[in-house]
């Protein structure tokens, strides 16, 4: 079982425990579908949603994380991705060192971005959403078939030396 699965399982268990505490019954805690709470948890009134190993073998993917108009969303991301090819082929997810301008993680924020936007422009900032919708993440590459999280190497120019797999974390108020 990978760290992402453990983190998601822990988050779901934490959410279920909070429901038990709030309702006083275990039956109420079983009602929500695990997919609705997977990767998100609450710290007080703040919702934190984590995506470990975002999909990088297709141009874009929708995640079961709902964002609402008025949410204040702080974006954090990092880690590395296997981009395939020969030699050291791992690249940073947010700000990759590459000679062809590819290999960026991207994200759509409803009411903020006009489409998928490179994470390097979004990370470290807080945005107030003017529209709601599901979280969309993407990845820029010219060959998606060999991307993933296998056979870790240090990457081009050692950019992934001692760096783990890609992740995204949203803090939502």
Legacy VTK file of the C-alpha trace (Angstrom):
# vtk DataFile Version 3.0
C-alpha trace
ASCII
DATASET POLYDATA
POINTS 173 float
0.000 0.000 0.000
1.517 3.335 -1.098
1.807 6.496 0.995
-0.920 8.179 -1.095
-3.337 5.320 -0.345
-2.420 5.431 3.336
-2.911 9.212 3.455
-6.289 8.933 1.672
-7.375 6.086 3.960
-6.326 8.099 7.002
-8.203 11.165 5.757
-11.356 9.091 5.167
-11.045 7.538 8.642
-10.541 10.978 10.200
-13.641 12.286 8.418
-15.678 9.252 9.523
-14.511 9.738 13.123
-15.580 13.391 12.978
-19.037 12.315 11.752
-19.333 9.821 14.604
-18.376 12.497 17.106
-20.849 14.976 15.618
-23.752 12.536 15.324
-23.067 10.202 18.202
-23.696 7.116 16.056
-21.484 4.893 13.969
-24.298 4.291 11.449
-24.244 7.937 10.358
-20.488 7.772 9.783
-20.867 5.048 7.167
-23.281 7.092 5.018
-20.845 9.209 2.907
-19.223 7.550 -0.064
-15.440 7.231 0.503
-14.826 8.798 -2.921
-16.501 12.001 -1.727
-13.986 12.507 1.083
-10.895 10.833 -0.363
-7.871 13.115 -0.072
-9.617 15.898 1.877
-9.860 16.580 5.578
-10.851 19.443 7.841
-8.672 21.347 10.293
-11.238 23.526 12.040
-13.116 25.352 9.282
-10.254 24.883 6.796
-10.498 22.091 4.227
-7.215 20.605 3.016
-7.279 18.486 -0.139
-4.256 16.454 -1.215
-3.617 14.728 -4.518
-0.664 12.350 -4.336
0.786 11.246 -7.680
-1.515 13.279 -9.941
-2.393 11.697 -13.281
0.397 12.496 -15.768
-0.291 9.973 -18.522
-3.060 12.053 -20.126
-3.486 15.784 -20.850
-6.102 16.431 -18.138
-8.107 14.673 -15.462
-11.034 15.656 -13.284
-10.785 14.939 -9.547
-13.610 14.383 -7.108
-12.798 17.584 -5.210
-15.514 20.215 -5.386
-14.564 23.888 -5.338
-17.196 26.556 -4.637
-17.612 30.210 -5.568
-16.218 32.291 -2.709
-13.665 29.669 -1.641
-10.223 31.074 -0.879
-7.810 28.475 -2.296
-4.074 28.357 -1.564
-2.099 26.176 -3.990
0.949 24.092 -3.066
2.604 21.464 -5.254
5.944 19.791 -5.808
7.728 16.521 -6.393
8.783 14.794 -9.587
7.363 12.767 -12.496
8.775 10.059 -14.795
8.542 11.532 -18.303
9.886 8.484 -20.126
12.611 8.267 -22.719
16.295 7.438 -22.258
18.758 8.388 -19.523
17.699 10.438 -16.501
14.110 11.295 -17.397
12.426 12.385 -14.172
11.374 16.054 -14.084
10.001 18.411 -11.425
6.196 18.610 -11.556
5.955 22.374 -10.994
9.054 23.939 -12.565
10.821 21.311 -14.665
14.202 21.826 -16.225
13.725 20.839 -19.850
14.894 21.965 -23.261
11.488 21.754 -24.957
9.176 23.724 -22.624
7.123 20.647 -21.681
6.543 18.526 -18.548
4.611 21.081 -16.466
1.799 20.178 -14.126
-1.270 22.350 -14.816
-4.493 23.245 -13.018
-7.841 24.897 -13.739
-9.260 27.093 -10.981
-12.938 27.973 -11.677
-13.410 31.699 -12.171
-9.668 32.380 -11.823
-7.861 30.765 -14.752
-9.174 30.701 -18.307
-8.107 27.088 -18.742
-5.353 24.778 -17.597
-2.534 26.994 -16.279
1.002 25.926 -15.393
1.302 25.306 -11.667
4.479 27.377 -11.484
2.271 30.470 -11.881
-0.205 29.353 -9.177
1.867 27.736 -6.409
2.296 29.811 -3.262
-0.646 32.085 -4.014
-4.178 32.345 -2.638
-7.124 32.892 -4.972
-10.781 33.715 -4.299
-12.907 31.674 -6.681
-15.698 33.475 -8.534
-17.202 30.214 -9.813
-17.472 26.650 -8.620
-16.654 23.290 -10.149
-14.545 20.184 -9.873
-10.764 20.248 -9.627
-9.061 19.725 -12.991
-5.358 18.920 -13.181
-3.335 18.422 -16.323
0.132 17.647 -17.559
2.057 18.965 -20.587
3.938 16.376 -22.655
4.255 15.213 -26.250
4.050 11.488 -25.382
1.877 10.465 -22.448
2.281 6.686 -22.812
5.546 6.436 -20.858
4.776 8.892 -18.036
4.201 7.803 -14.463
5.957 7.149 -11.176
8.143 4.118 -11.931
11.954 3.621 -12.033
12.915 6.769 -10.138
16.186 8.406 -11.230
17.809 11.742 -10.347
16.323 13.428 -13.393
17.702 15.877 -15.884
20.496 17.889 -14.199
19.747 16.073 -10.888
16.494 18.041 -10.484
14.830 15.026 -8.821
17.712 13.872 -6.638
16.249 13.061 -3.200
12.825 14.360 -4.302
9.648 12.282 -3.988
6.735 11.813 -6.363
4.526 14.689 -7.512
1.767 16.035 -5.258
-0.722 18.870 -5.067
-2.236 20.315 -1.896
-5.073 22.841 -1.717
-5.924 24.752 1.453
-9.510 25.951 1.149
-11.184 28.521 3.429
LINES 1 174
173 0 1 2 3 4 5 6 7 8 9 10 11 12 13 14 15 16 17 18 19 20 21 22 23 24 25 26 27 28 29 30 31 32 33 34 35 36 37 38 39 40 41 42 43 44 45 46 47 48 49 50 51 52 53 54 55 56 57 58 59 60 61 62 63 64 65 66 67 68 69 70 71 72 73 74 75 76 77 78 79 80 81 82 83 84 85 86 87 88 89 90 91 92 93 94 95 96 97 98 99 100 101 102 103 104 105 106 107 108 109 110 111 112 113 114 115 116 117 118 119 120 121 122 123 124 125 126 127 128 129 130 131 132 133 134 135 136 137 138 139 140 141 142 143 144 145 146 147 148 149 150 151 152 153 154 155 156 157 158 159 160 161 162 163 164 165 166 167 168 169 170 171 172
